Each structure stands twice: as C-alpha cells, then as structure tokens.
C-alpha cells in the first residue's frame, strides 16, 4: 500500500484522454461515491440478496457473455496471442457458472463490516472499540481475465464498498457483458447500479485518470495484470495500492522429499494452469537427492509438454533441457516453461528464493518437519506451503469465496485480498461525561 497519499485535486486529469471522455469518468466517480455511502450502510441481508441476485443474473446472461467472449477470443487469436493468454481470456459455460458460484460463496461469508476487532476499557472509564468499516470506492484495473469483473465487484460489495473497474482491450467485450449481468442483479435487489461501475472506454488514458484518483472519488487501486501494468500503477498512483509485481513462485524439493509426492506437486504447481500468478516458475532440487530425483522430475515435466531451462546439473540430467540464463531465475513465464536448478541444501534454497523470488508463493516438499518449519518461518513470501502445490495461492481455496488479487506488500493486506482485507477501521469511544484534565 502506498505510504503517502496527496489530494488528487493538485493533479489535473491527463491530456491523453479525449475531452469527451472526461465528463463520463468524472460522473462515474461521483456516482460510485454516492453509491458507496448507500452500500456502506446496507444491512448484511441486503448485500447478500444483491450477491445472489447477481449470481442468478450471470447464469441467465451466459449466452450473451459467451458470445462477447467469442469475439474477444477471435481478436486475440488474430493478434497471435499465446496459449496461456488465451486460457486466461477464455470463458465457457462452466467458467461462467464458477463465477456465479463464487458470488454465492461470498454471500455466505460472515459480513466483515461492523466487526469489533478490539475492545478495552481505560482507567477513566472510557470504553474503546476498534470496528471494521468499508474502504469506500475501490478502483480495479485488470487486463485479460474477464472473471475479475465478477470476483472483484462482489468482494467489494460484500465489504460495503463501491467499485470502478477498467479492463484492457483484450477482454473489453467480455467484461462489458459480465458487468451488464451484475448490475441487472443489483437493480433486482434494489441496490444502486453505480455500486459496480464499468469504465466504458478502451482508451489507455483512462488508466491515468483512475490513478489520479478521479478527483478524490477513488480510495484505493487494485491492479490485476502483467508486470508493466503493475509497475505503472505503483509509479503513478496518487491513492493507496494493493498490488504484486509478479508471481515468481518456487517449488523446493528437499533432501528428504518423497519422489512421487514431489513429482505430483511439481506437475500440478507448474501445469495445472500456467497462466495464473501462483504457477511455479522455478524448480529447486536439493543436491542430496539430485541423483535419484532430478532426472525423473525433469522427464515428467518435459513429457507433460513443459520446456525446462536448467543449470549445468539439470542439463546433464536430460539432453532435452535448454540452458538457463541468469534472467531465467527471475522470469514469470505464465507459460509451459520452468527454470530448474540444483541447490546445496535448505540454506541455499532459501537464499535463492530471497534473491530471485517475488515474495508471492513458495513451497517446500519434504518429510523433515524441522526443515519444513524453517522454510515456513524464514521464506518471506505472502504464502508459503509445505507439501502442497503453489496453485493453492487462491482466495477461493482459502475459503474467501474469491479474491481481488494476491498482495505481496507488507502494509494492510498481504496474500489473497478478500472481504476482510477490503475494510479499514475506526475507533468508537463510549463515555459517561469524562473530560480531559
């Protein structure tokens, strides 16, 4: 989260957005701010009815959503998008239903607003409570994942926030169709449609306008996309940011790892879905088990269709391995490619992750409980796992219903950003006539 926030009235809207777009974006911000006040005061049951109505509307809108997505997919193919990109963009009936199910799961969560997170009484009789409150208006900037439209807006709504969402041109039609389904559900439940606002332009200048804060209308920005987008957001935003730069995630096969377990976890962590931020990008194999584990692991990856880029030891294990460059240890491939290195024990593995990782998600495979505890304690990542796939880096898998992103910073939110992380707090103090001396 950004540590300093200045009033955005000091910074005029960027000239890169055409004049006719500015009034629309300003009106969008004002509408979201007005809706945020109503959503913040809505009863839990009102918000839950809105979420379940949104889920019904999404399912009913499936043909329209899929038709819009087909147009986005065709355009992406014409532009020679990668297989991983197309997987992130693609929707089918099952994925639309999964979005609807996520909304229903979010509705079933405990309401985060109004939680008393601390309560104490002072010697003078004052009773002080710390109470969870909504953030206000959350701006979400995302690229090729249409499901972010549903997940992010639903999480914001549950936490009493309004949201303004801007997608990239690749998923514009899909996101627009999903938005139409969501606001139809909102209106059915009697909630303001401006609680979920969609930026109706592909113009990239709109991103700059959002980062300026829309004249004080946006309280926090969440970027979901590639490294260039997130770096731009962190550099230019004049409001707080929940973000991670990239998911350079590791699987470390320790000296006491079971080979079959290591194989299963590695294949799942890398290949279940290569385009997600929790996909493993580097495999580290302990030198103590390299003679027995390295070749089978590399062979399994290659035979499953994954390119392996390795160090000298990995090159010697299989002739199909290509040499890894120094840059490979810090690349987020988001594709069926993995870097592989042999390391001299637990200390070397932790040092490699600290030096080359992105503090996102890292896993150790081992039967040694002491080694596992050291790894879990010393690896400074938002999510660390023992004997489990890095693909569990997902808010739904944490029981959060969904996530608005995986935050790798150390302020306010870290790991999956769910409904609780989308709240702030205030102090309520109850007295009986006390005055200060």
MARLOBA-591597 format. One line per field, with one value per residue (C-alpha): residue number from 1; residue in one letter; x, y, z. Coordinates in steps of 0.001 Angstrom, whole numbers, always signed. Each point is the difference from the previous one (the first is absolute). Example, Ala and Ser with C-alpha at 12.3 -4.5 7.8 and 13.67 -1.06 7.14 Angstrom:
// MARLOBA-591597
n = c(1	2)
res = c(a	s)
u = c(+12300	+1370)
v = c(-4500	+3440)
w = c(+7800	-660)
END
This chain:
// MARLOBA-591597
n = c(1	2	3	4	5	6	7	8	9	10	11	12	13	14	15	16	17	18	19	20	21	22	23	24	25	26	27	28	29	30	31	32	33	34	35	36	37	38	39	40	41	42	43	44	45	46	47	48	49	50	51	52	53	54	55	56	57	58	59	60	61	62	63	64	65	66	67	68	69	70	71	72	73	74	75	76	77	78	79	80	81	82	83	84	85	86	87	88	89	90	91	92	93	94	95	96	97	98	99	100	101	102	103	104	105	106	107	108	109	110	111	112	113	114	115	116	117	118	119	120	121	122	123	124	125	126	127	128	129	130	131	132	133	134	135	136	137	138	139	140	141	142	143	144	145	146	147	148	149	150	151	152	153	154	155	156	157	158	159	160	161	162	163	164	165	166	167	168	169	170	171	172	173	174	175	176	177	178	179	180	181	182	183	184	185	186	187	188	189	190	191	192	193	194	195	196	197	198	199	200	201	202	203	204	205	206	207	208	209	210	211	212	213	214	215	216	217	218	219	220	221	222	223	224	225	226	227	228	229	230	231	232	233	234	235	236	237	238	239	240	241	242	243	244	245	246	247	248	249	250	251	252	253	254	255	256	257	258	259	260	261	262	263	264	265	266	267	268	269	270	271	272	273	274	275	276	277	278	279	280	281	282	283	284	285	286	287	288	289	290	291	292	293	294	295	296	297	298	299	300	301	302	303	304	305	306	307	308	309	310	311	312	313	314	315	316	317	318	319	320	321	322	323	324	325	326	327	328	329	330	331	332	333	334	335	336	337	338	339	340	341	342	343	344	345	346	347	348	349	350	351	352	353	354	355	356	357	358	359	360	361	362	363	364	365	366	367	368	369	370	371	372	373	374	375	376	377	378	379	380	381	382	383	384	385	386	387	388	389	390	391	392	393	394	395	396	397	398	399	400	401	402	403	404	405	406	407	408	409	410	411	412	413	414	415	416	417	418	419	420	421	422	423	424	425	426	427	428	429	430	431	432	433	434	435	436	437)
res = c(x	x	x	x	x	x	x	x	x	x	x	x	x	x	x	x	x	x	x	x	x	x	x	x	x	x	x	x	x	x	x	x	x	x	x	x	x	x	x	x	x	x	x	x	x	x	x	x	x	x	x	x	x	x	x	x	x	x	x	x	x	x	x	x	x	x	x	x	x	x	x	x	x	x	x	x	x	x	x	x	x	x	x	x	x	x	x	x	x	x	x	x	x	x	x	x	x	x	x	x	x	x	x	x	x	x	x	x	x	x	x	x	x	x	x	x	x	x	x	x	x	x	x	x	x	x	x	x	x	x	x	x	x	x	x	x	x	x	x	x	x	x	x	x	x	x	x	x	x	x	x	x	x	x	x	x	x	x	x	x	x	x	x	x	x	x	x	x	x	x	x	x	x	x	x	x	x	x	x	x	x	x	x	x	x	x	x	x	x	x	x	x	x	x	x	x	x	x	x	x	x	x	x	x	x	x	x	x	x	x	x	x	x	x	x	x	x	x	x	x	x	x	x	x	x	x	x	x	x	x	x	x	x	x	x	x	x	x	x	x	x	x	x	x	x	x	x	x	x	x	x	x	x	x	x	x	x	x	x	x	x	x	x	x	x	x	x	x	x	x	x	x	x	x	x	x	x	x	x	x	x	x	x	x	x	x	x	x	x	x	x	x	x	x	x	x	x	x	x	x	x	x	x	x	x	x	x	x	x	x	x	x	x	x	x	x	x	x	x	x	x	x	x	x	x	x	x	x	x	x	x	x	x	x	x	x	x	x	x	x	x	x	x	x	x	x	x	x	x	x	x	x	x	x	x	x	x	x	x	x	x	x	x	x	x	x	x	x	x	x	x	x	x	x	x	x	x	x	x	x	x	x	x	x	x	x	x	x	x	x	x	x	x	x	x	x	x	x	x	x	x	x	x	x	x	x	x	x	x	x	x	x	x	x	x	x	x	x	x	x	x	x	x	x	x	x	x	x	x	x	x	x	x	x	x	x	x)
u = c(+0	+1360	+1279	-820	-3219	-550	-3301	-552	-1354	+3662	+334	-2235	-1333	+2563	-234	+235	-3710	-2193	-2115	-3307	+1126	+822	-3575	-1003	+2836	-672	-3672	+973	+2018	-2761	-2531	+2269	+598	-3728	-607	+2832	-1818	-3142	+1865	+1986	-3264	-1769	-960	+1828	-3175	-413	+3526	-436	-3249	+1822	+2780	-2387	-2017	+3238	+805	-3415	+351	+3468	-1322	-2909	+2444	+2280	-834	+649	+3231	+1312	-838	+1932	+2903	+82	+572	+2807	+1556	-128	+1717	+2682	+683	+315	+2616	+1916	-603	+1784	-1779	+345	-1545	-2895	-575	-259	-2421	-2171	-3462	-2340	-3230	+1883	+2139	-3014	-1722	+3157	-208	-3619	+915	+2727	-2592	-2184	+2962	+825	-3615	+308	+3071	-296	-510	+3316	-1507	-619	+2290	+1413	+3670	+1047	-1790	+1519	-830	+2278	+527	-2139	-2967	+138	-911	+1898	-878	+1800	-2625	+375	-1311	-104	+2865	-2368	+525	+2426	+1457	+931	+2163	+301	+1105	-945	-1987	-3722	-886	+1686	-3042	-2251	+2405	+1291	-3356	-1635	+2739	-191	-3773	+150	+2503	-2330	+1968	-874	+2339	+1143	+1477	+2063	+1022	+2511	-1072	+523	-2871	-2092	-3078	+0	+301	-2682	-2433	+815	-501	-3440	-986	+1321	-1796	-3252	+279	+772	-3079	-2153	+1083	-669	+3649	+1502	+1467	+2854	+1317	+1691	+1231	+1680	+2351	-1553	+3097	+3013	+2067	+3101	-118	-2898	+2506	+1850	-3238	-779	+3516	-439	-2914	-2872	+64	-142	-2661	+2264	+1435	+2204	+1207	+412	+1889	-436	+2271	+3540	+3157	-137	-3530	+795	+3242	-1876	-2678	+2547	+1950	-2894	-2759	-896	-2162	+990	+664	-469	+2320	+2607	+2512	+66	-208	+3503	-1001	+2277	-286	+2957	+517	+1831	+2462	-2710	-2710	-2032	+553	-3594	-1334	+2598	-969	-3723	+445	+2444	-2189	-3087	+1791	+1354	-2576	-3479	-430	+3178	-1490	-887	+2266	+373	+1500	+3508	+2688	+3131	+737	+2806	+1344	+2226	+3387	-365	-2862	+979	+1355	-3414	-2511	+1267	-233	-3485	-1344	+1445	-1188	-3540	-140	+1303	-2312	-2919	+854	+2050	+3252	+2752	+2819	+2712	+3400	+2939	-1247	-3458	+1472	+1925	-3161	-1864	+1205	-3321	+666	+1086	+2528	-1427	+1264	+365	-3220	-1959	+195	-2137	-2467	-3736	-617	-3768	+535	+1102	+3613	+1879	+3521	+1765	+3041	+1802	+724	+2265	-2550	-2700	+2078	+858	-3645	-1165	+2771	-972	-3666	+914	+2278	-2073	-3595	-2822	-1299	-3179	-297	+2659	-198	+2234	-447	+1492	-626	+2267	-2258	+2842	+1103	-3598	-406	+3220	-1180	-3425	+1607	+2919	-1426	-1446	-2856	-3685	-814	+2312	-1002	+1230	-777	-2622	-224	+600	-3265	-1800	+930	-3615	-2592	-2626	+2296	+495	-3764	-258	-2560	+2286	+2793	+627	+3678	+3057	+1749	+3724	+601	+213	-2497	-3681	-570	+2247	-856	-3505	-1968	-3500	-2867	+1792	+2969	-2386	-930	+1647	-956	-1008	-47	-3274	+312	-2796	+191	-2084	+875	+3807	+2085	+3762	+2038)
v = c(+0	+3377	+1822	+3541	+1256	+3520	+1590	-629	+3513	+1033	-2085	+764	-2840	-1196	+1569	-3457	-638	+1593	+2934	-1764	-2854	+2196	+900	-3671	-1078	+2841	-928	-3631	+1004	+2136	-2758	-2571	+2282	+496	-3750	-785	+1910	-2076	-3309	+834	+381	-2979	-2851	-3312	-1611	+2731	-562	-3773	+259	+2198	-2573	-2919	+2045	+808	-3722	-800	+2780	-1200	-3497	+1406	+2135	-2920	-4	+3747	-242	-2912	+1761	+3075	-2183	-1777	+3374	+810	-3419	+367	+3387	-1387	-2912	+2389	+1867	-3278	-90	-2766	-3119	+1161	+3376	-1672	-2250	+3053	+1646	-2985	-479	-2952	-932	-1669	+3072	+2305	-2336	+29	+3799	-251	-2601	+2303	+2750	-2386	-1073	+3647	+580	-2878	+1517	+1842	+3709	+1795	+3433	+890	-2710	+1047	-921	+1419	+1233	+1359	+2303	+2766	+811	+3131	-2160	+679	-3107	-145	-2289	-478	-713	-1126	+2481	+48	+1538	+2020	-138	-2615	+445	-3261	+5	-3406	-1414	-3331	-1844	+691	-1795	+2833	+2105	-2249	-1008	+3484	+1774	-2663	+133	+3790	-107	-2506	+2266	+2985	+1659	+1281	-953	+1534	-2578	+577	-2897	-219	-40	-3788	-815	+3144	-1643	-2864	+2324	+2291	-2920	-1260	+3511	+196	-3239	+1178	+3349	-1673	-2074	+3079	+1785	-3088	+87	+3724	+1044	+2902	-1045	+2488	-2290	-1907	+2355	-984	+2424	+122	+693	-1848	+3196	-656	+3573	-1053	-1922	+3232	+1690	-2819	+92	+3713	-997	+1453	+3259	-1756	-2525	-3109	-1106	-2935	-1568	-3721	-964	-3503	-602	-250	+1519	+3117	+865	-516	+1984	+2866	-57	-16	+2830	+2296	-667	+2844	-2253	-3132	-3159	-3717	-1731	-2585	+433	-3626	-3595	-1470	-3073	-2888	-3682	-1221	-3779	-552	-2789	-2022	+475	-2962	-237	-834	+2865	+2358	-1015	+479	+3362	+1302	-977	+1510	+3156	+638	-1399	-48	+3544	+1615	+3486	+563	+1977	-2990	-2220	-1215	+1595	-1519	-3514	-340	-3504	-779	-1322	-2847	-1528	+1205	-3459	-1596	+2838	+2459	-2081	-1422	+3454	+1557	-2906	+272	+3721	-358	-2929	+2089	+2677	+2357	+1565	-270	+2526	-1179	+473	-2288	-2821	+110	+59	-3143	-1724	+160	+986	+1727	+2714	+3392	+2201	+2496	+3564	+2106	+1783	-3279	-140	+3129	-527	-452	-2113	-467	-2779	-3651	+891	-549	+789	-2757	+228	-2349	+1655	-931	-520	+1956	+3130	+282	-495	+2736	+2304	-619	+780	+3154	+1194	-898	-405	+2525	-758	-1487	-3786	-2632	-3674	-2647	-3741	-1952	-2656	+1908	+2015	+2156	+927	+810	+2275	+1828	+532	+1223	+2370	+1360	+343	+3517	-544	+814	-3728	-2879	-3662	-3366	-3030	+1799	+1582	+3712	+64	+203	+3705	+903	+1745	-2607	-2753	+2000	+47	+3684	-699	+1740	+2556	+3417	-880	-1294	+2849	-417	+3262	+210	+2747	-626	-3039	-2928	-3194	-491	+3229	-1030	+1754	+548	+1623	+2357	+1705	+2671	+862	+2764	+392	+349	+1463	-46	+2183	+1239	+3686	-326	+3099	+164	+1751)
w = c(+0	-886	+3071	-1125	-1539	-1336	-905	-3682	-570	-212	-3179	-2999	-2111	-2570	-3457	-1586	+570	-2628	+1335	-546	+2274	+2979	+1006	-197	+2296	+2417	+111	+506	+3045	+1477	-516	+1632	+2999	+516	-335	+2430	+2740	-541	-181	+3146	+1920	-1600	+2300	-479	-1327	-2638	-1295	+24	-1963	-2494	-396	-504	-2496	-1839	-128	-1488	-2528	-1037	-679	-1979	-1994	-909	-3769	-275	+1999	-2073	-3262	+1149	+1131	-3369	-1672	+2450	-577	-3782	+186	+2348	-2377	-2934	+2034	+612	+3759	+1894	+1192	+3614	-872	-1784	+3022	+2274	-2407	-885	+1504	-319	+1746	+2844	+638	-5	+2449	+2155	+114	+1142	+2617	+1320	+467	+1979	+2124	+710	+1043	+2471	+1699	+3294	-555	+608	+661	+3626	+1406	+3358	-298	+3386	+3129	+3183	+2890	+1220	+3707	-445	-1062	-3746	-2017	-3296	-2916	-3328	-2647	-3636	-2564	-3829	-1973	-2215	-3777	-1325	-3475	-1726	-3140	-1633	-3323	-1534	+2707	-459	+3253	+1941	-900	+2077	+2771	+784	-106	+2189	+2628	+71	+398	+2862	+1786	-404	-2820	-3443	-2842	-3279	-2368	-3102	-2243	-2814	-3619	-283	+2394	-529	-1567	+2512	+2998	-1385	-305	+3500	+1380	-1609	+1714	+3374	+13	-1067	+3171	+2090	-1260	+543	+3654	+317	+272	-1992	-3337	+501	+2747	-2859	-2703	-3255	-1777	-3487	-2064	-1336	+103	+2107	+1226	+2219	+2114	+747	+999	+2431	+1430	+685	+2249	-2047	+1971	+3345	-999	+146	+3356	-1027	-3276	-674	-3197	-1444	-2939	-1283	+1388	-2191	+1180	+3675	-238	-1633	+2693	+2819	-1635	-917	+2530	+2320	+2147	+1972	-2031	+745	-2435	-833	-2785	-1116	+1191	-210	+2026	+1023	+835	+2060	+103	+3273	+802	+1755	-2633	-1195	-3753	-933	+2101	-1440	-3538	+613	+1678	-2612	-2948	+1599	+1138	-3493	-2401	+1561	-1352	-1250	-279	+3655	+2320	+2346	-2703	+879	-2152	+1597	+1254	+2557	+668	+2966	-1070	+2537	-2034	-3469	-975	+661	-428	-2605	-3185	+771	+823	-3149	-2144	+1395	-733	-3563	-778	+1279	-2572	+2172	-1184	+2623	+185	+2346	+1576	-772	+2241	-1583	-3502	+854	+1261	-3328	-3494	-738	+2615	-1366	+1834	+2480	-99	+3132	-977	+108	+3801	+217	-2854	+401	-3092	+350	-2509	-166	+828	+3250	+1203	+1958	+2263	+2391	+3363	+2894	+2735	+1784	+619	-3691	-991	+2366	-1228	-3645	+723	+1925	-2797	-3045	+1218	+88	+3529	-1452	+593	+686	+985	+1571	-528	+2910	+2656	+2401	+2295	+1352	-3528	-890	+3025	-824	-3577	+1129	+2497	-2018	-3519	-81	-2434	+279	-235	+969	-258	+1247	-2167	-2085	-3446	-487	-1958	+3360	-77	-590	+2137	-813	+1276	+3211	+543	-899	-2768	-2488	+32	-1417	-376	+1851	+1812	+607	+1847	+3770	+740	+786	-2215	-901	-1855	-1440	+317	+1057	+1729	+3312	-1744	-1826	+3261	+2093	+3578	+2333	+3790	+1900	+3480	+2586	+3025	+2934	+33	+220	-775	-393	+2676)
END
